């Protein structure tokens, strides 16, 4: 049996005759035989995942990854990272991913470019780290907690030595 929504009636029907009521083209959503709504996964719902300020400010605040996005089906990766006072992420180049960095608490220095030129980071600062750029991070006297967001990493691949930095 054809559902009522699969029929259309328009002045020039699907067969070209005025007033024709012929079956329409297949609908955009088609129910497969034997499936139910329970078989179709629901889309992810927006929700609050964590309180970044609380994570960054909870004493004692250890260095390392405080939180990471682990939702299934995601297209982004995100981490909240804490560096102890004077802690450092050594200079490195990310060839594939643009990264957005947001300072949650504390402060420090973002070393940018081949010369590791210092850019001051303070609470609330947002920095863009374009793919292919060289960067480093050094925490100030209070330490540094920051959120990074980027698209999920591509799968592993083999590179020539001159492509790796």
ZAVOVO-561899 format. One line per 2 residues: number of its first residue (from 1); for each residue x, y, z of N, C-alpha, C. Coordinates in nm, 3 decimals, padded with zeros to 5 digits, always signed. Example, Ala and Ser with C-alpha at 12.3 -4.5 7.8 and 13.67 -1.06 7.14 Angstrom:
REM residues 2
1	+01.319,-00.569,+00.780,+01.230,-00.450,+00.780,+01.320,-00.330,+00.780 ~ +01.285,-00.225,+00.708,+01.367,-00.106,+00.714,+01.290,+00.003,+00.787 $
REM end
This chain:
REM residues 165
1	+00.085,-00.117,+00.000,+00.000,+00.000,+00.000,+00.088,+00.122,+00.000 ~ +00.056,+00.221,-00.082,+00.134,+00.344,-00.091,+00.079,+00.443,+00.009 $
3	+00.166,+00.502,+00.094,+00.117,+00.600,+00.191,+00.062,+00.723,+00.120 ~ -00.036,+00.793,+00.184,-00.096,+00.911,+00.121,+00.008,+01.015,+00.084 $
5	+00.114,+01.030,+00.160,+00.213,+01.133,+00.131,+00.291,+01.103,+00.004 ~ +00.281,+00.982,-00.049,+00.354,+00.946,-00.170,+00.277,+00.983,-00.295 $
7	+00.157,+01.039,-00.283,+00.079,+01.086,-00.396,+00.083,+01.237,-00.401 ~ +00.074,+01.290,-00.520,+00.063,+01.435,-00.531,-00.043,+01.467,-00.635 $
9	-00.103,+01.579,-00.620,-00.200,+01.624,-00.718,-00.163,+01.767,-00.752 ~ -00.128,+01.790,-00.877,-00.094,+01.925,-00.918,-00.154,+01.949,-01.055 $
11	-00.163,+02.076,-01.097,-00.227,+02.106,-01.225,-00.167,+02.028,-01.340 ~ -00.039,+02.007,-01.343,+00.024,+01.925,-01.447,+00.086,+01.807,-01.375 $
13	+00.012,+01.700,-01.357,+00.054,+01.585,-01.279,+00.180,+01.522,-01.334 ~ +00.225,+01.417,-01.264,+00.351,+01.355,-01.301,+00.348,+01.296,-01.441 $
15	+00.229,+01.270,-01.493,+00.223,+01.217,-01.629,+00.190,+01.327,-01.729 ~ +00.189,+01.454,-01.681,+00.167,+01.567,-01.771,+00.021,+01.603,-01.789 $
17	-00.074,+01.522,-01.739,-00.215,+01.553,-01.755,-00.263,+01.637,-01.639 ~ -00.338,+01.739,-01.664,-00.391,+01.826,-01.560,-00.475,+01.745,-01.463 $
19	-00.457,+01.773,-01.332,-00.537,+01.711,-01.228,-00.502,+01.566,-01.202 ~ -00.394,+01.515,-01.257,-00.356,+01.376,-01.239,-00.311,+01.350,-01.097 $
21	-00.343,+01.235,-01.045,-00.298,+01.195,-00.913,-00.220,+01.066,-00.928 ~ -00.092,+01.079,-00.958,-00.004,+00.965,-00.980,+00.095,+00.955,-00.864 $
23	+00.150,+00.839,-00.839,+00.252,+00.827,-00.735,+00.368,+00.922,-00.765 ~ +00.414,+00.988,-00.662,+00.526,+01.082,-00.674,+00.656,+01.004,-00.676 $
25	+00.764,+01.075,-00.704,+00.896,+01.015,-00.694,+00.913,+00.966,-00.550 ~ +01.001,+00.870,-00.525,+01.020,+00.822,-00.388,+01.052,+00.939,-00.295 $
27	+00.998,+00.932,-00.175,+01.020,+01.038,-00.076,+01.166,+01.039,-00.035 ~ +01.210,+01.154,+00.020,+01.348,+01.167,+00.065,+01.378,+01.072,+00.181 $
29	+01.279,+01.050,+00.267,+01.299,+00.956,+00.375,+01.214,+00.833,+00.347 ~ +01.277,+00.721,+00.342,+01.211,+00.596,+00.309,+01.227,+00.501,+00.425 $
31	+01.118,+00.440,+00.467,+01.126,+00.341,+00.573,+01.162,+00.207,+00.511 ~ +01.267,+00.147,+00.559,+01.305,+00.014,+00.510,+01.217,-00.090,+00.578 $
33	+01.188,-00.194,+00.506,+01.104,-00.300,+00.561,+01.170,-00.357,+00.686 ~ +01.093,-00.369,+00.792,+01.143,-00.430,+00.914,+01.216,-00.336,+01.007 $
35	+01.224,-00.206,+00.976,+01.291,-00.113,+01.067,+01.187,-00.038,+01.147 ~ +01.230,+00.007,+01.263,+01.144,+00.089,+01.348,+01.222,+00.213,+01.387 $
37	+01.154,+00.308,+01.448,+01.221,+00.428,+01.495,+01.333,+00.394,+01.594 ~ +01.318,+00.286,+01.668,+01.419,+00.246,+01.766,+01.549,+00.202,+01.698 $
39	+01.542,+00.163,+01.569,+01.662,+00.120,+01.497,+01.745,+00.237,+01.447 ~ +01.687,+00.355,+01.440,+01.756,+00.472,+01.387,+01.817,+00.550,+01.502 $
41	+01.950,+00.571,+01.501,+02.012,+00.643,+01.612,+01.965,+00.789,+01.614 ~ +01.942,+00.839,+01.734,+01.901,+00.977,+01.749,+02.023,+01.067,+01.734 $
43	+02.004,+01.188,+01.681,+02.117,+01.280,+01.671,+02.161,+01.322,+01.812 ~ +02.288,+01.355,+01.824,+02.341,+01.400,+01.953,+02.269,+01.528,+01.994 $
45	+02.243,+01.541,+02.121,+02.175,+01.659,+02.173,+02.277,+01.755,+02.232 ~ +02.259,+01.885,+02.214,+02.350,+01.982,+02.278,+02.343,+01.965,+02.430 $
47	+02.457,+01.978,+02.494,+02.461,+01.968,+02.639,+02.589,+02.031,+02.693 ~ +02.589,+02.062,+02.820,+02.707,+02.116,+02.887,+02.794,+01.997,+02.925 $
49	+02.921,+02.002,+02.888,+03.011,+01.889,+02.910,+03.094,+01.902,+03.036 ~ +03.136,+02.022,+03.070,+03.217,+02.041,+03.190,+03.220,+02.190,+03.226 $
51	+03.270,+02.219,+03.344,+03.292,+02.358,+03.388,+03.443,+02.380,+03.386 ~ +03.491,+02.442,+03.279,+03.636,+02.457,+03.259,+03.701,+02.536,+03.371 $
53	+03.637,+02.641,+03.418,+03.697,+02.722,+03.526,+03.709,+02.640,+03.653 ~ +03.606,+02.562,+03.684,+03.613,+02.479,+03.804,+03.724,+02.375,+03.791 $
55	+03.736,+02.312,+03.674,+03.843,+02.214,+03.653,+03.980,+02.278,+03.670 ~ +03.999,+02.395,+03.611,+04.129,+02.461,+03.613,+04.163,+02.516,+03.751 $
57	+04.060,+02.551,+03.830,+04.085,+02.616,+03.958,+04.082,+02.523,+04.078 ~ +04.042,+02.398,+04.060,+04.034,+02.306,+04.173,+04.173,+02.278,+04.228 $
59	+04.200,+02.319,+04.353,+04.329,+02.284,+04.410,+04.326,+02.140,+04.463 ~ +04.432,+02.064,+04.465,+04.549,+02.100,+04.385,+04.522,+02.071,+04.239 $
61	+04.566,+02.160,+04.154,+04.541,+02.147,+04.012,+04.661,+02.081,+03.945 ~ +04.651,+01.954,+03.913,+04.766,+01.884,+03.856,+04.796,+01.932,+03.714 $
63	+04.919,+01.911,+03.673,+04.955,+01.940,+03.535,+04.908,+01.822,+03.450 ~ +04.876,+01.850,+03.325,+04.834,+01.744,+03.233,+04.695,+01.773,+03.178 $
65	+04.638,+01.675,+03.114,+04.505,+01.689,+03.055,+04.401,+01.676,+03.166 ~ +04.321,+01.782,+03.184,+04.216,+01.782,+03.286,+04.085,+01.726,+03.232 $
67	+04.062,+01.741,+03.102,+03.937,+01.698,+03.040,+03.962,+01.682,+02.891 ~ +03.891,+01.587,+02.829,+03.896,+01.577,+02.683,+03.760,+01.533,+02.631 $
69	+03.728,+01.580,+02.513,+03.603,+01.546,+02.448,+03.611,+01.402,+02.401 ~ +03.518,+01.319,+02.446,+03.521,+01.178,+02.410,+03.388,+01.129,+02.356 $
71	+03.302,+01.222,+02.315,+03.170,+01.185,+02.265,+03.184,+01.104,+02.137 ~ +03.104,+00.999,+02.124,+03.111,+00.919,+02.002,+03.050,+00.997,+01.886 $
73	+03.101,+00.974,+01.767,+03.049,+01.038,+01.648,+03.091,+01.183,+01.630 ~ +03.180,+01.231,+01.715,+03.219,+01.373,+01.707,+03.309,+01.398,+01.586 $
75	+03.312,+01.522,+01.542,+03.402,+01.563,+01.434,+03.510,+01.657,+01.484 ~ +03.509,+01.684,+01.615,+03.608,+01.772,+01.677,+03.680,+01.697,+01.787 $
77	+03.800,+01.744,+01.817,+03.871,+01.704,+01.938,+03.886,+01.830,+02.022 ~ +03.878,+01.816,+02.151,+03.895,+01.929,+02.243,+03.958,+01.875,+02.371 $
79	+04.044,+01.956,+02.431,+04.113,+01.919,+02.555,+04.126,+02.042,+02.643 ~ +04.119,+02.022,+02.773,+04.159,+02.126,+02.868,+04.287,+02.076,+02.930 $
81	+04.393,+02.156,+02.915,+04.527,+02.118,+02.958,+04.574,+02.216,+03.065 ~ +04.641,+02.164,+03.165,+04.697,+02.248,+03.271,+04.848,+02.230,+03.271 $
83	+04.920,+02.344,+03.267,+05.065,+02.344,+03.283,+05.098,+02.403,+03.419 ~ +05.187,+02.339,+03.492,+05.232,+02.391,+03.621,+05.312,+02.520,+03.596 $
85	+05.329,+02.604,+03.698,+05.411,+02.725,+03.680,+05.546,+02.690,+03.617 ~ +05.579,+02.761,+03.511,+05.704,+02.737,+03.440,+05.701,+02.617,+03.347 $
87	+05.592,+02.541,+03.347,+05.579,+02.424,+03.260,+05.581,+02.467,+03.114 ~ +05.619,+02.376,+03.026,+05.637,+02.414,+02.886,+05.598,+02.302,+02.791 $
89	+05.539,+02.340,+02.681,+05.519,+02.252,+02.567,+05.627,+02.296,+02.467 ~ +05.719,+02.207,+02.437,+05.833,+02.240,+02.351,+05.788,+02.282,+02.211 $
91	+05.871,+02.362,+02.143,+05.835,+02.402,+02.007,+05.810,+02.280,+01.917 ~ +05.705,+02.289,+01.841,+05.669,+02.183,+01.748,+05.586,+02.243,+01.635 $
93	+05.577,+02.169,+01.526,+05.497,+02.213,+01.411,+05.387,+02.111,+01.390 ~ +05.264,+02.161,+01.375,+05.148,+02.075,+01.348,+05.116,+02.089,+01.199 $
95	+05.147,+01.988,+01.119,+05.131,+02.002,+00.975,+04.987,+01.996,+00.924 ~ +04.896,+01.931,+00.999,+04.763,+01.902,+00.945,+04.648,+01.982,+01.001 $
97	+04.660,+02.030,+01.125,+04.542,+02.084,+01.193,+04.557,+02.230,+01.234 ~ +04.453,+02.308,+01.208,+04.439,+02.439,+01.270,+04.391,+02.413,+01.413 $
99	+04.441,+02.488,+01.509,+04.401,+02.470,+01.648,+04.357,+02.604,+01.704 ~ +04.246,+02.604,+01.775,+04.199,+02.721,+01.848,+04.236,+02.698,+01.993 $
101	+04.303,+02.796,+02.055,+04.347,+02.785,+02.194,+04.280,+02.897,+02.272 ~ +04.214,+02.862,+02.383,+04.148,+02.960,+02.470,+04.204,+02.945,+02.610 $
103	+04.253,+03.055,+02.669,+04.310,+03.051,+02.803,+04.198,+03.057,+02.906 ~ +04.186,+02.950,+02.984,+04.082,+02.940,+03.087,+04.127,+03.010,+03.215 $
105	+04.250,+02.988,+03.256,+04.302,+03.054,+03.376,+04.453,+03.063,+03.369 ~ +04.508,+03.156,+03.448,+04.652,+03.175,+03.452,+04.700,+03.255,+03.333 $
107	+04.826,+03.237,+03.302,+04.885,+03.309,+03.191,+05.015,+03.246,+03.151 ~ +05.073,+03.302,+03.046,+05.200,+03.249,+02.999,+05.237,+03.311,+02.867 $
109	+05.316,+03.238,+02.792,+05.368,+03.288,+02.665,+05.346,+03.181,+02.557 ~ +05.295,+03.227,+02.444,+05.285,+03.144,+02.325,+05.403,+03.179,+02.238 $
111	+05.490,+03.083,+02.214,+05.599,+03.104,+02.121,+05.547,+03.075,+01.983 ~ +05.564,+03.170,+01.892,+05.504,+03.155,+01.759,+05.609,+03.173,+01.651 $
113	+05.595,+03.096,+01.547,+05.683,+03.109,+01.432,+05.815,+03.038,+01.452 ~ +05.892,+03.040,+01.345,+06.021,+02.970,+01.346,+06.115,+03.025,+01.452 $
115	+06.105,+03.155,+01.482,+06.191,+03.217,+01.582,+06.134,+03.210,+01.722 ~ +06.019,+03.141,+01.740,+05.954,+03.127,+01.870,+05.924,+03.263,+01.932 $
117	+05.881,+03.360,+01.848,+05.850,+03.494,+01.895,+05.743,+03.488,+02.004 ~ +05.766,+03.553,+02.119,+05.672,+03.542,+02.231,+05.547,+03.628,+02.213 $
119	+05.431,+03.565,+02.240,+05.303,+03.635,+02.242,+05.243,+03.611,+02.379 ~ +05.206,+03.719,+02.449,+05.155,+03.707,+02.586,+05.017,+03.642,+02.586 $
121	+04.996,+03.547,+02.677,+04.867,+03.482,+02.697,+04.816,+03.516,+02.836 ~ +04.693,+03.563,+02.846,+04.629,+03.592,+02.974,+04.491,+03.529,+02.973 $
123	+04.431,+03.515,+03.090,+04.297,+03.458,+03.101,+04.202,+03.526,+03.002 ~ +04.131,+03.446,+02.926,+04.037,+03.498,+02.826,+04.095,+03.514,+02.687 $
125	+04.227,+03.506,+02.675,+04.289,+03.521,+02.542,+04.251,+03.402,+02.454 ~ +04.230,+03.431,+02.326,+04.202,+03.327,+02.227,+04.306,+03.339,+02.117 $
127	+04.369,+03.229,+02.085,+04.473,+03.230,+01.982,+04.441,+03.127,+01.875 ~ +04.475,+03.160,+01.753,+04.461,+03.068,+01.641,+04.600,+03.017,+01.606 $
129	+04.616,+02.886,+01.600,+04.742,+02.824,+01.564,+04.721,+02.754,+01.430 ~ +04.754,+02.822,+01.320,+04.726,+02.764,+01.188,+04.811,+02.640,+01.160 $
131	+04.754,+02.548,+01.081,+04.830,+02.427,+01.047,+04.958,+02.469,+00.975 ~ +05.061,+02.393,+00.999,+05.191,+02.423,+00.940,+05.275,+02.519,+01.022 $
133	+05.215,+02.583,+01.122,+05.291,+02.680,+01.202,+05.367,+02.611,+01.315 ~ +05.477,+02.675,+01.357,+05.554,+02.628,+01.471,+05.504,+02.704,+01.593 $
135	+05.490,+02.632,+01.706,+05.440,+02.695,+01.828,+05.497,+02.625,+01.950 ~ +05.500,+02.699,+02.061,+05.535,+02.644,+02.192,+05.450,+02.719,+02.294 $
137	+05.440,+02.664,+02.413,+05.364,+02.730,+02.520,+05.444,+02.717,+02.649 ~ +05.455,+02.828,+02.722,+05.521,+02.829,+02.851,+05.428,+02.893,+02.952 $
139	+05.404,+02.825,+03.063,+05.317,+02.877,+03.168,+05.389,+02.983,+03.250 ~ +05.314,+03.082,+03.296,+05.367,+03.186,+03.382,+05.371,+03.141,+03.528 $
141	+05.387,+03.240,+03.619,+05.401,+03.212,+03.763,+05.280,+03.143,+03.824 ~ +05.161,+03.168,+03.769,+05.037,+03.110,+03.822,+05.004,+02.975,+03.758 $
143	+05.082,+02.934,+03.661,+05.048,+02.818,+03.581,+04.957,+02.862,+03.467 ~ +04.909,+02.769,+03.390,+04.828,+02.800,+03.273,+04.733,+02.685,+03.246 $
145	+04.605,+02.715,+03.232,+04.506,+02.616,+03.190,+04.444,+02.668,+03.062 ~ +04.438,+02.583,+02.960,+04.384,+02.627,+02.832,+04.304,+02.516,+02.766 $
147	+04.211,+02.560,+02.683,+04.127,+02.472,+02.604,+04.177,+02.475,+02.461 ~ +04.196,+02.359,+02.400,+04.227,+02.352,+02.258,+04.113,+02.282,+02.187 $
149	+04.082,+02.329,+02.067,+03.977,+02.270,+01.985,+04.029,+02.260,+01.842 ~ +04.012,+02.145,+01.781,+04.050,+02.126,+01.642,+03.970,+02.010,+01.584 $
151	+03.969,+01.999,+01.452,+03.898,+01.885,+01.393,+03.972,+01.758,+01.432 ~ +03.902,+01.649,+01.427,+03.965,+01.522,+01.465,+04.085,+01.495,+01.376 $
153	+04.184,+01.434,+01.434,+04.306,+01.402,+01.360,+04.278,+01.302,+01.250 ~ +04.345,+01.321,+01.137,+04.333,+01.220,+01.032,+04.400,+01.091,+01.080 $
155	+04.370,+00.983,+01.014,+04.429,+00.855,+01.050,+04.580,+00.857,+01.035 ~ +04.644,+00.756,+01.091,+04.789,+00.746,+01.081,+04.831,+00.735,+00.935 $
157	+04.946,+00.795,+00.904,+04.999,+00.783,+00.770,+05.151,+00.785,+00.775 ~ +05.212,+00.730,+00.676,+05.357,+00.725,+00.668,+05.404,+00.850,+00.595 $
159	+05.505,+00.916,+00.653,+05.561,+01.037,+00.593,+05.710,+01.020,+00.571 ~ +05.763,+01.100,+00.479,+05.907,+01.105,+00.461,+05.966,+01.184,+00.578 $
161	+06.092,+01.159,+00.608,+06.158,+01.229,+00.719,+06.151,+01.381,+00.704 ~ +06.163,+01.433,+00.582,+06.163,+01.578,+00.562,+06.024,+01.639,+00.582 $
163	+05.919,+01.557,+00.598,+05.784,+01.608,+00.623,+05.753,+01.617,+00.772 ~ +05.836,+01.556,+00.855,+05.812,+01.553,+00.999,+05.903,+01.656,+01.065 $
165	+05.844,+01.734,+01.160,+05.930,+01.829,+01.231,+05.931,+01.801,+01.378 $
REM end
